[in-house]
């Protein structure tokens, strides 16, 4: 007899609360086969299962327990006879078969006690007070944009800057700095780990990983590095973002990067190191050959205009020794002794302080007793907390939809109906095959190839309408839950939607800053059905590529959705229940024309209706970019520095 997580549907009478303040429940006790799976999960040498999760993360058990789920016997209808026990959200990891010795890498630092804890009571002492009582600029959030902005603003020695980060410093955390170990970070103490609200047409088990560590998601992600597509910037300008034209923004990429490639398209003395992924994976090379046979030529990324039809190995922001070139490593570590910049970690901001409608500082907590402290800003407060937490902070500060604020008991400072609206993401489908030969046991970050296509055949288009990543690992975190088979060695392709049309929201759950917000991406709810159609066509394109002669020697059986899933309707139903996210939420505090009521920000990133307050992070995008957006987020920090210092 097999076991499955049976559950009461969230949002109905009798359902347990899904999430909230201090709602951490003890892990379920398990014995027998479940205990054996834990042993398998935790043994040395396990390869990651999927681009965003450690096998068997305890957060999944907490989530299911919080939803009122229980372990119940069941017979899997998809497989004949009793099935094996799936670990919730993951398959058991595989032990490498005769793994090669690891290459010489950066020396591990001496073991230290972790400076963070998932239990607030473990932090028994408060932090020392900041060196100053006031600063010219206070930046809330030391992530991809915030770190870049702090470094640039503090280049003027007469300007004082405080960078306030809720998570710890990354300087002694090998699990953060070693890029290959990035899957360990998700659902850890360094992840805010936001569950989504129940989805009408999508996967309600989704969780949005948001980093809780200096460097933000650049300290948490797989460091896939794309220059911002000029076509996306042109569309931003059409939406009212005057001043963000490609000719005004893209030159900043050269200031940002030190690229291993020569040529005029690249910078060679910037803080962020970009390198080509070594073409060492034979299956990856065969995938590119197969894509070429399917009509998608080999391409190099970051060589001018975006690749619309083509495939290639990624560039990544990584150093030669395997250290991630995050925004903190790149922008902050080299200037740690800069006297006019204070990096204040382990401090969670609860709201922005105002004098009338002028932002004059922040309220924050640096202790387990919820005692509030304040920090004053002489010029500006700048929110760089990301597409989920920046709108949350605006709402907590009284800036947002009047009805929503009054509902949770927050005084309205500025009635801004569009704060927290326009949430966009890159939803992705997944299709996997069992590998006919053992897969690679070493990788830069396990997802090394991108494939782009324009499905409507428009040869003049400047942006693709489908992108997929190739992974040399099983990506079964949502398929195992549905009873699909998995394998220790698998080839995964993940078609995602570069410009999804569905729009979601971020709303407050309560007026308590510690409470997780309601994140509702509303996947696959666009009226035209565009998003689901692209996902279905992406699955079909992936099959076309994998049916080419070049990949035949590596391709085994199709694991999911399975060769018997053939019609558009069948594929669509599979996508809706098993899709994932590429973890790219954007757009929740978008910029636009000064008279655009749907845009909370003007093109200078100033919050309308206030003075001395800006937002600088992924939330400012009017439309999501067609590629992995992390370099774009750093670029936003660079651009914001110019807007602030040059006017």
N, C-alpha and C positions, 0 to 999 in steps of 0.2 A: 504494500500500500504506500502511495506517495503522499507527500504533504504539500499543501499550498497555503498561501495567506488568504483566508477567507475574510470578508470585511463587510462592515456597514458602510453604505455610501456616505461620503462627506456631505454636509449640508442638509441632511434629513433628520427627522425627529429621532432622538435617541443616539445620534452619532456623537462620538467623543470629540472634544476640541482637537483641531488639527495641529495648531501651533500657537505659541504665545509666550508670555513672560515666564521664564523659569520652568518651562514645560519639558524638562529633560527627564525621561523615564529610564529606569534601569533596563539593561539588555535582557531579552528573554532568556531564561535558562534553557539549556539544550543538552541532550545526551545522545548516545548512540550515533546514528548516521549524521545528525546535525553537528554533533561534536566533532566527528571525523572531518566534516567539511571545514570546520574552523581550523583544524590542524592543517588541512591541505591549503587553505587560504593563507595561513601565516608562515608556511615553510619558506626557507631561503630560496632565492632564485626565481620566485614567481614572476611571470610576465604580466604586464597590465592587460586587463580585459576592457577595452574601450578607451576613447580619448579623454575621458573625464572622470574616471572613478578607480579607486583601489578595489580589488576584489573583496567582496563581502564587507563593505563599510558598515560599521555599527549604526551610522545615521539612518540607514534604511530600516533597521529594526525599530529605532526610535520613532521614525515616521509612521510605520505601520501600526505600532502599538498606540501612538497618539490618535490614530484614526479609528481606533476600536477594532483593529483587525485581530484575528486569532488563528492559530494553527488548526486546520481541519483536514481530515482525510479527503482525498478526491482521486478520481481516475481521469487522466489526461485524455481528452477526446481526440487529440491530434496524433497520438502515438498508440500503436497496438500494445496492449498489455500494460502492466505497471511501468511507470517511468522512473528515472532516477530523480533524486531530490535536488531541485535547483536551489542554490543559495539565493536568497531574495535579492534580485537585481543583478546577479552575476553568475557566471559559471565557475566551478572550481579552477584555480590557476594550474598551470602546467609546470612541471619541473623541467628545466632545460636539459636537452639531451646532449651530453658532452659539450658544454658551452666552452667557447674559446677563452683564453685568459683575457681579462679586461686590459685595455690599453692604458698607458701611463696617463694619469689624470691629475688634476689639482689635488694637492695633499689635503687630506681631511683635517679639520681643525680638532683640537682637543675637545673631548666631550664636556659639555656644560649643562647645567640645569636649564631646562627650557624656560625662556622668559615669559611664557604665556601659559594659560591654563583654561580649560573649558569650565572649570569650577571657580566662580568669583571668590568663594571663601578661601581659596588657596592663596590669594594675593593678600597677605596679612598686613602689609605696610603701604602707605601712600607714597607716591613719587615726590621727589623734591619739586618745589615750585619753579616755574620758568625763570630764567635769568632776568627777564624784564617783565614789567607790569603791562607795558603797552608796546605795540609794534606798528610800523607803517602799514604793513600788509599781513593779514592772517589768512593762510590758505588751509582749508579744512579738507584733509584727504591727501596722503602722500603717495598717490597712485601714478598711473602712466602720465596723466596730464599735470597733476599737481607737483610732482617731483621736478619735471622739466620747467614748469613755471617758477617754482621756488629758486631753482638754480639761476635762471635768467634774471629774475628781479633782483636777486642779491648780488649780481655782478657789480652793481653800483654800491660802493662801500658806504655811502651815506644813507642807504635805504635799509631799514631793519625788516626782517621777514621771519614770521613764525610758521612752520609747517606742522600741522597738528594731525596726528595719525592715531586711529583707534587701536591698531595692532602693534606688534613689537617691531623692533629694528631687525633687518634681515642679515646683518653683517656676520653673525656667528651661526647662522642656520644653514647647514650643509644641504638639508633636504629642500631648501628654497634655491640655493645658489647652483646646485648641480642640476642642469636642465633635464637630464635623462630621468631624474627622480620626480618629475612634476606630477605624475598621477598620485603620488603619496599625499599631496597637499589637499586634495578635494575631500570634503566631508571630514576634515581634520579641525584642530583648534585654530587653524589659520584660514578658515572658510566661514563666511557668514551663512552660507548654505540655506538659501531662501526657497522654500517650497512654492509651487504655483497654486493658485486657486483651482478648484475643479474646472476642467475644460469641457466645453460643449462639444467640440469636434476633435480635440486633441488628447494627448497623453497626460492624465492628471497626476501621474507619478513623477513628473518632471521636477527637477530641482535646479535653481540657478546658483551656480558657484560664483561667489564674489569674494575677493581676497581680503583677508584681515591681517595685513603685514605691509611693512614699508615697501613701496614699489607697486602696490595694488595688483591688478591682474597681470601686469608684466612680470611680477614675481610668482605667478601662479599658473601661467598658461604654457602653451607649447612653443611660444616664441616664433610662430610663423610670421614672416615679415613681408608686408606688401606696401609699396608706395601707394598713396591715395590716388585713385583713378581720376584723371582730369574730367571725365564725363560726369562723375558724381559731383564734383565741385561746380561744374556748369549747371547742374540741376539744382544745387543749393542756391545759386545766384538767382535762378528763375523763381525760386520759392521766397525770395526776398532777402537773401544773405549778401547784400552788396558789400564788396570789399573782399569776398572770398573767391574771387575768380582764380582759375588755375595759375595765371601769370603772377598773381599776388601771393599765392600760397605755396606752390610747388618748389620755388627756389629755396624755401626754408628746409626742404629735405636735405639739401647739400650741407646746410649748417648743422643738421641733426645727426647725420650718419658718417661713419667711416666704413665704406663698403670695400669688400675684398676684390671687387671687380674694378678694372680700369674704365675710363671713359667719362664723357661729359655728363652722362645721366646720373652720376653718382658723386656723393661727397666723400672726401678722403681725410678730413681732419675734425669730424664731429664727434660727439661723446658716445654715440650708440654704434656698436660694431655689428655689421651685417656680413654674413658669409653664405656661400652656397653649400647646401647639404651635399656631402660626398655621395657619389652615385655607387654605393657599395652593396645595395640590396638587389640581388639578381631578380627577385620577383618584381621589384619596382621597375627595373629596367625593362622587363618583359611587359609590364603594364603599359609603359610608354610606347613600346613597339606595337602593342595591340591597339592602343588609342590611335596611333598613326595609321594602322591598317583600317581603322574605322573612320578615318577622315579627319582626325584631330592631330595636327602636326606637332612635333616637338617644339617647345617654346621656352624662352628664358623670361622670367618675370622681372619686373622692375627695370625695364629697358624702354621707358617712354610710355606710350599709350597702353592701356590695359589689354591683356590677352582676352580675346572674345571667343575664339575657337582654337584650342591648343592645350597641351599638357606638358608638365615639366617638374623637375625637383624644385622644392621651395628654396628661398633664402630664409635664414633664421637670424635673429639677433642673439648671437652667442659668441663667446670668446673661444680662442683656439684650444684652451684647456678644458672646455666643456661647461664653463660657468655661463649662466644666462646673462645677457647684456640687458637687464631690466632697466627701467627708468631710475631706480634707486642706485643700482650698481654703476650705471652710466653717468648720471647727473649728480648724485649726492655723495657717493663714496669718495670721489676725488676731491671734494671741497669740504670734507668733514671738519676742517679747522677754520672755516670761514667765519669770522667773528660776528658778522651781522646777520647770520642765518642760524636760527635755532630749530632743530628737528625734535619735536616733542611727541614721542611715541607713547603708546598705552594710555591714550586719553581720548575718551569718546565724547564728541560734541553732542549736546542735547538740543540746542537751538541757537539762533542768531539773536543778538541783542540790538535793540533799536532806540534811537532818540527821535520820536516822531516816525518818519519813514526813512530815516538815515540809519544805515547799519553802523554800529559803533563797537561791536565786539562779539564775543561768543561766550556761551555757558558750556562748561564741560565737566566731566567726572573722571577722576583718575584713581578712584578708590572703590573698595567693595561695599561701602556704606551709603552710596548714593548721595554723598555730600557734594553740592554743586560749587564750582569755582568759576571765575570769570577772567577773561583776557580782553584787553581793549585794543581796538584798531584805530589808528589815527587817520588812515586814508581809506582802505577798503577791506571788506571781508570777501573772500573768494571761495566758493564751494566747488570742490573737486572730488566729491565723494562718490561719483559714478551714477549711472542711469537709474539705480534704485534708491540710493541713499541721498543724492542731492535733492530730488523732489520730496523725499521724506523730510529732510531738514527744512526745506521751504515751508512745507505744510505745518510742521511742528512750530515754526516761527510765525504762523499766521498769514502765510502767502499761499493762496490756492483757492479752490472753489468754495464759495461762501457756505453752501449747504453742507458740504463734507466737513468743513472745519467746525461749524456749529453742532453738527451731529456728535462729534467727539469732544465737544466742550472747549475748543480753542478760540480765543478772541481773534476776530478777523482784522488783519492789518491791511492787506490788499486782496480784493476779490479778483483772483486770477484763475478763471475756470479751466485753463489749459495746462496748469501745473499737474504733472503726473499722467497726462494723456499722451497719445502718440507713441506708446511703447512699441518698438520694432525689434526684430530679432532675425537670426538666420536659423529657421527650423530645418532639421535635416532628417531625411529618411536613411535607412541602412539596408544594405544587401550584402550577404557574406557567403563565401564558399569554403568548404573544407579544403585545406591545402594538400596537394598530392605529395609534396615533399616538405621536410621540416623548414619552418620559417626562420628568419634571422633572429639571433639571440642578443644582438647589440644594435643600438639605434641612437641617432641624435635625440629623437623625441617620439619615435614610433609612428608618426604620421608625416611622411616626407614628400608626398607628391600631390599636386593639384591638377585637376582636369576641368576645363571651362568649355562651355558650348553655348551657341545661340540656337535655340531649338526651332525658332520660326524661320530660319534660313536667311535672315536679313544680313547681308554681307556688309552693309554700310553702318550697322549698329556699332556704337563705341563701348557698349557694356554687355556682358554675358547675361543669360537668364537662368543658367544652372551652373553650379560649381560642385565638384565632389573632391573629397580627400581620399587618398589611398592609405589604409592602415595595415601594418604587418602584424596585427593582433586581432583576436576575436572581439567584436563589438556587440556584446550580447546582453548588456545591462537591462534592456527593456524587452528583449525577445524571449529570454529564458522565462521571465514571469508569465509570458503568454503560452508557454509550452513548446516553443520551437527548440530544435536540437542545437547543440554547439559543438565545438571541437577545440582541442588544445592548440592546433595550428590552423589558422584561418586567414583568408584574404578578405578584407572588408573595403567596400566603397560606400561613401556617404553622400548622396546627392542632396545639396541644400539649395535654398532659394535666395539668391543674392539680393533681390528686391521684393521681399514678401509684401503683400498688400494688406494683410490683416494688421489691425492696430489694437493694442492692449492698453492697460492702465496700471499705475502704481498708486495705491490709496493707503491711508492710515488705518490700522486696526484699532488704535486707541490713541490717546494723547500722551502715552508713556513712551519715551524715546527708546526704551529697552525692548519694546514689542516689535516683532517683525512686521513689516508692512504687507499689505495684500498685493501680491504680484500676479496679475492676470494677463498673460500674453494673448489670450483669445486666438490661439493657433487655428488656422484653416477656417476662419469665419468671414473672409472677404466675400462680398456678395457675388462677384463674378466667378468664384471658384478657381481663381488663377493659381493660388498657392498650392492647392492639392493637385491641380493639373501638372504643374511644373515638377512636383515631387514624383508623381507617377511616371512622367516622361523621363525623369532622371533615373528611376529604377530601370526602365526599358533601355536607356542609353548605356547604363552600366552593364546590363546583360549583353548588349551588342559588342561592347569592348571585350568582355570576357569570353565571347564566342569566337574571337579571332585566333588564328593559328599560333601567333606569337606567345600566347599565354597558356596554351593547351597542356603543356607538360607539368604545369604547376596547379592547374585547376581540378579540384575534385567536385563532389556533389554540392549543389546549392543548399545551404543550411536554412536560410530564411531570406525572403518569404517562402521559398521552395518552388520547384519547377511547375507544380500544379497550380500555382497562383498566377494566372495569365491575363484575365480581363482587367480593364481599367478600374472597374468597380471593386474587384477583389484586391487589386494592388492598393487602391485608395483606402479601403478599410484596414488593410494591414498597416499602411503608413500612419493612419490616425491613432492606432493603439500602440505603436511601437516606436514612433519617432522620438528624436532627441533634439537638443539645442546645441549649437556650436558655442553657446555662452557669450553671445554678442548683443546684449540689450543696449539700446540707444534711444535717443529722441524724446525723452520724457520732459525735458525743459528746452524745447527747441528754440533756435533763433529764427528771426524773420523780420519783415519790414516793421518799422515803428508803428504803423497803423494796423498791423495784422493781429487781430484779437486771439488767433489760435497760437500765437508765438509768445511765450512769456518773456523772451529775451529779444533785445535789438541786435543788429549785426556786430556790435561791439561787446556783446555778451553781458550787457547790463540788464538787471532784472527790472522790468517796467514797473513803474509806480513806486520805486525806491531810489535811494541814492547810496552810493558806496557799497553796492552789492553786485557781484557777478557770479556766473557759473561757468566753469571751464573744465569740461570732461565730455564723455561720450553722449551725455544727455542733451547736448546742444545741437546735435545733428538733425536737420530737418528731415533727412532721409538717410537710411543706413547705407553705408558704402558697400560695393559689390564684392569686397574681399575681406579677409580677416582684418579687423580695424585697429589693432593695437598700435601700429606705427602712426596711424591717423590720429589716435588719441595723444600720442607724444607731440605730433605736429600741431594739434590744437593748443597744447601748452606753449609751444614756441610762438604760434601766432598770437595768442593772448598776451604774451609778454610784450610783443611789439605794440599791440593795441593799447596796453596800459602805459608803457614808457614813452611811446611816440605819439599817442593820441590818434 
